[in-house]
Amino acid sequence: GGGGTPSRGLPTGWTLSADSGLGGAYARVAVYSDGVVTTFVDGSAAFFKRIVDNGVVSWVAPRGFDDVVVVNADATVTIHGSDGLIYRFDNKGALVAVETVADDLKPAGAETTFSNGGVAGAPSKTVELTDRLAATRSIHLYYQQTGLAPSGGCPTAGGFTAPPDGMLCRVDYPDGTQTRLYYQNGLLARISDPGDETTTAPGTTAAPEGRAVTDITYHPNGQIKAVMTPTANDRVAAQIAVPALDQIPAAELASDYTWNGSKVETVTLPRPGLGQTRPVTTIGYGAVNYTTGGTTTVTVTGVTGTARTVAFDSNGRTIGDAF
């Protein structure tokens, strides 16, 4: 491929598990007098040097790249990837299309469509994945974007705020179902998937009937504080509907996270039953020694001693993993 970090044309922090057929996708290009800079989603870049030989202009790929860059007469750019993909950019360097070539080894690999919604200056993102063997089978992705009306088809609900520009907010599936994503203060707060669970947890905004809902809360610094899974939310709803059930407090049905700086230190799982202990996983980060290496340990409620020890050398490479 192009030698860059693979991406799926999604916002930062998102990955796509569907087989889109993409390899090392490009995000943007910039044309200069001496060459073309291609940029990947993670910020890494490659430079294709402009040369003129007997009046013929071409762009030489850097070492390790087999892709071919062409700057067209209208200032648009086309990249012919060694992976068989063709990337097309407008005259401002924004990705507007990726043409996927049918692969004999993956005849059902999805075709990927990119778009910026027609909003000038907005980045292009994956908006559709289509089955080559059945064009009516496709997955559509929608994003929040100022300038679109309605704004990308994003769902709304009381208790939530508009997603930040460019963030994924809805996924439509071939069977007519949807995944709906809700945000609070710029952070993903709810994932509402197709399913049979119903959320009526106290202190949260109720989701429509027939939804499987995951709720996420955060510490003031933006790190995850707690996650309520569809199973936990369903349990809360069941306790409200059937008072005879053991009444486990809703807060004890979440998975709670504490942090040591930028690293997760403990994960406390939901209480399995009334009066039972909540399982806790604790991660111990050993001091980093750039001469001898170090270890990271994992302890788990109910497991005697250390449940797992990972050893690493002075370069941070794993050299041992004991359970």
C-alpha positions in Angstrom: 0.0 0.0 0.0 1.0 3.6 0.4 3.1 2.9 3.4 1.1 5.1 5.7 -1.1 4.2 8.7 -4.3 2.5 7.5 -7.4 4.6 8.1 -11.1 4.4 7.3 -11.9 8.0 6.6 -13.5 8.3 10.1 -13.0 11.0 12.8 -10.0 10.7 15.1 -10.5 7.9 17.6 -12.9 5.8 15.4 -12.1 2.6 13.6 -14.3 0.6 11.2 -14.6 -3.1 11.7 -16.5 -3.7 8.4 -14.4 -4.9 5.5 -14.2 -1.8 3.3 -11.5 -3.2 1.1 -9.3 -0.2 1.9 -5.6 -0.6 2.8 -3.4 2.5 3.4 -5.9 5.2 2.7 -4.9 8.8 2.2 -6.6 11.7 3.9 -5.4 14.9 2.2 -2.9 16.2 -0.3 -1.2 19.5 -0.9 0.5 20.5 -4.1 3.7 22.6 -4.0 6.1 23.8 -6.7 8.6 21.1 -5.8 6.2 18.2 -5.1 3.1 16.8 -3.5 2.7 16.1 0.2 0.2 13.4 1.0 -1.1 13.2 4.6 -2.7 10.3 6.5 -5.3 10.6 9.2 -2.8 10.1 12.0 -0.8 13.1 10.8 2.0 11.2 9.2 3.0 12.4 5.7 4.9 11.4 2.5 6.5 13.7 0.0 6.4 12.9 -3.8 9.1 15.0 -5.5 8.3 16.8 -8.7 10.7 16.2 -11.6 10.8 17.2 -15.2 12.4 14.9 -17.8 12.3 16.0 -21.4 9.4 18.3 -20.6 7.4 15.5 -19.0 6.4 16.2 -15.4 6.1 13.3 -12.9 6.1 12.9 -9.1 8.7 10.5 -7.6 7.5 8.3 -4.7 9.6 8.2 -1.6 11.5 5.1 -0.7 9.2 2.2 0.2 6.2 3.6 -1.7 4.9 2.1 -5.0 2.0 4.5 -5.4 1.7 6.9 -8.3 0.7 10.5 -7.9 -0.8 12.5 -10.8 -1.6 16.2 -10.6 -4.3 16.9 -13.3 -4.7 20.0 -15.4 -7.6 21.2 -13.3 -5.3 21.0 -10.1 -7.1 17.9 -8.8 -4.9 15.0 -7.7 -5.2 11.3 -8.4 -3.3 8.7 -6.5 -3.1 5.2 -8.0 -2.4 3.0 -5.0 -0.3 -0.2 -5.3 -3.2 -1.9 -3.5 -5.4 -1.4 -6.5 -7.3 1.6 -5.1 -7.6 5.0 -6.8 -7.9 8.1 -4.5 -9.3 11.3 -6.0 -8.8 14.7 -4.4 -10.4 18.1 -5.3 -8.3 21.1 -6.2 -8.1 22.1 -2.5 -6.6 18.7 -1.5 -9.7 17.2 0.1 -10.5 13.5 -0.5 -13.6 13.2 -2.6 -13.6 9.6 -3.8 -12.0 6.2 -3.5 -12.5 3.8 -6.3 -12.1 0.2 -5.2 -11.2 -2.4 -7.8 -12.9 -5.8 -7.5 -10.5 -8.4 -5.9 -10.8 -12.0 -7.1 -9.8 -13.1 -3.6 -12.5 -10.9 -2.0 -15.3 -10.6 -4.6 -17.8 -9.5 -1.9 -15.4 -6.8 -0.5 -17.3 -3.6 0.1 -17.1 -0.5 -2.1 -16.4 2.6 -0.1 -17.9 6.0 -0.8 -16.4 9.2 0.6 -18.0 12.6 0.9 -17.7 15.9 2.7 -21.5 16.6 2.4 -20.9 19.4 -0.1 -19.6 21.6 2.7 -16.7 23.7 1.5 -13.5 23.0 3.6 -15.1 20.0 5.5 -13.0 16.8 5.4 -14.2 13.9 3.4 -15.3 10.8 5.4 -16.6 7.3 4.7 -20.3 7.7 4.1 -21.3 4.4 2.6 -20.1 0.8 2.3 -21.8 -1.1 -0.5 -21.8 -4.9 -1.1 -20.4 -5.4 -4.7 -22.6 -8.5 -5.1 -25.8 -6.8 -4.0 -25.9 -3.0 -4.5 -29.1 -2.7 -2.3 -27.1 -3.9 0.7 -25.2 -0.9 2.1 -24.3 0.7 5.4 -24.6 4.5 5.6 -22.6 6.6 8.1 -23.7 10.1 9.1 -21.7 12.9 10.8 -22.3 16.2 12.5 -21.3 19.0 10.2 -22.1 22.7 10.4 -23.6 23.8 7.1 -25.7 20.7 6.6 -29.4 20.9 7.1 -30.4 18.7 8.8 -26.9 18.4 10.2 -25.9 15.1 8.7 -29.1 13.4 9.8 -27.9 13.2 13.4 -30.4 12.0 16.0 -31.4 14.3 18.9 -32.8 13.6 22.3 -33.3 15.5 25.6 -30.3 15.6 27.9 -27.7 15.5 25.1 -25.9 18.2 23.2 -24.9 18.4 19.5 -21.9 16.3 18.5 -18.7 18.2 17.6 -18.3 18.9 13.9 -17.1 15.9 12.0 -18.0 13.2 14.6 -20.0 10.1 13.7 -23.6 10.3 14.9 -25.6 7.6 13.1 -25.2 4.3 11.2 -27.9 2.9 9.1 -28.0 -0.9 8.3 -29.4 -2.7 5.3 -32.3 -4.1 7.3 -33.6 -0.6 8.2 -32.2 -0.6 11.7 -29.8 2.1 13.1 -27.1 2.7 15.6 -27.6 6.2 17.1 -24.8 8.1 18.9 -25.4 10.9 21.4 -23.0 13.3 22.9 -22.7 15.5 26.0 -20.2 18.4 26.0 -18.3 17.0 23.1 -18.0 13.5 24.4 -19.7 10.3 23.3 -22.4 9.7 26.0 -24.7 7.1 24.6 -24.6 4.3 22.0 -28.1 3.2 21.1 -28.0 0.0 19.1 -30.8 -2.2 17.6 -32.0 -4.6 20.2 -34.7 -5.6 22.7 -33.4 -3.9 25.8 -35.1 -0.8 27.2 -33.4 1.9 29.2 -35.2 3.8 32.0 -32.3 4.1 34.4 -32.8 6.9 37.0 -30.9 10.0 36.1 -30.5 9.2 32.4 -32.6 10.1 29.4 -34.9 7.2 28.5 -34.2 5.6 25.1 -37.0 4.5 22.8 -38.4 1.0 23.2 -36.6 -1.8 21.5 -33.1 -0.3 21.8 -29.9 -1.7 23.3 -28.3 1.2 25.1 -24.8 1.8 26.4 -24.3 4.9 28.6 -20.9 6.5 29.2 -20.0 9.1 31.9 -16.7 10.9 32.3 -14.4 12.4 34.9 -14.0 16.2 34.7 -10.8 15.7 32.7 -12.6 13.7 30.0 -11.4 10.3 31.1 -14.1 7.6 31.2 -15.7 7.3 34.7 -18.4 4.6 34.2 -20.1 2.5 31.5 -23.6 1.1 31.7 -24.0 -1.7 29.3 -27.3 -2.7 27.7 -27.5 -5.6 30.2 -27.0 -3.3 33.2 -29.6 -0.8 31.9 -32.0 -3.7 31.3 -31.5 -4.8 34.9 -32.3 -1.4 36.2 -35.5 -1.3 34.1 -36.5 -4.7 35.3 -36.0 -3.7 39.0 -38.3 -0.8 38.5 -40.9 -2.9 36.7 -40.7 -5.8 39.2 -40.1 -4.5 42.8 -39.8 -8.1 44.0 -36.4 -8.4 42.3 -33.3 -7.8 44.4 -32.8 -4.0 44.2 -29.2 -3.4 43.3 -28.4 0.3 43.1 -28.1 1.5 39.5 -24.6 2.9 40.3 -23.4 -0.5 41.3 -24.5 -2.0 38.0 -22.0 0.1 36.0 -18.4 -0.7 35.3 -16.3 2.0 37.0 -12.9 3.3 36.0 -10.1 5.0 38.0 -7.0 6.4 36.5 -3.3 6.9 37.3 -2.5 9.9 35.1 -3.2 8.8 31.6 -3.5 5.1 32.4 -6.4 3.1 33.7 -5.6 1.9 37.2 -8.7 0.0 38.3 -11.8 -1.4 36.6 -14.7 -2.3 39.0 -17.3 -4.5 37.4 -21.0 -4.5 38.2 -22.2 -6.2 41.4 -23.2 -9.8 40.3 -26.0 -10.0 43.0 -27.3 -8.4 46.1 -24.7 -8.7 48.9 -22.0 -10.1 46.5 -18.6 -8.4 46.0 -18.0 -6.3 42.9 -15.0 -7.8 41.0 -12.1 -5.4 40.7 -9.1 -5.5 38.3 -6.1 -3.5 39.3 -3.2 -2.7 37.0 0.2 -1.9 38.6 2.5 0.0 36.4 6.1 -0.7 37.4 8.7 2.0 37.2 10.2 2.3 33.7 13.9 1.5 33.8 15.6 2.3 30.5 18.6 0.1 31.4 16.9 -3.1 32.8 13.3 -2.8 31.7 10.4 -3.4 34.1 7.1 -5.1 34.7 3.4 -4.4 34.7 1.1 -6.5 37.0 -2.6 -7.3 37.0 -4.5 -8.4 40.2 -8.1 -9.6 40.1 -10.7 -10.0 42.9 -10.9 -13.7 43.7 -7.5 -14.6 42.2 -4.8 -15.2 44.8 -1.6 -13.2 44.2 -0.9 -11.7 40.8 -3.2 -12.7 38.0 -0.8 -11.6 35.3 2.7 -10.2 35.0 4.0 -8.6 31.8 7.8 -8.0 31.6 9.4 -5.6 29.1 13.0 -4.7 28.2 14.7 -1.4 28.2 13.2 -0.6 24.8 9.6 -1.3 26.0 9.4 -4.6 24.1 7.5 -7.4 25.8 9.8 -10.2 26.9 7.5 -12.2 29.2 3.8 -12.6 29.9 2.9 -14.9 32.8 -0.7 -15.7 33.9 
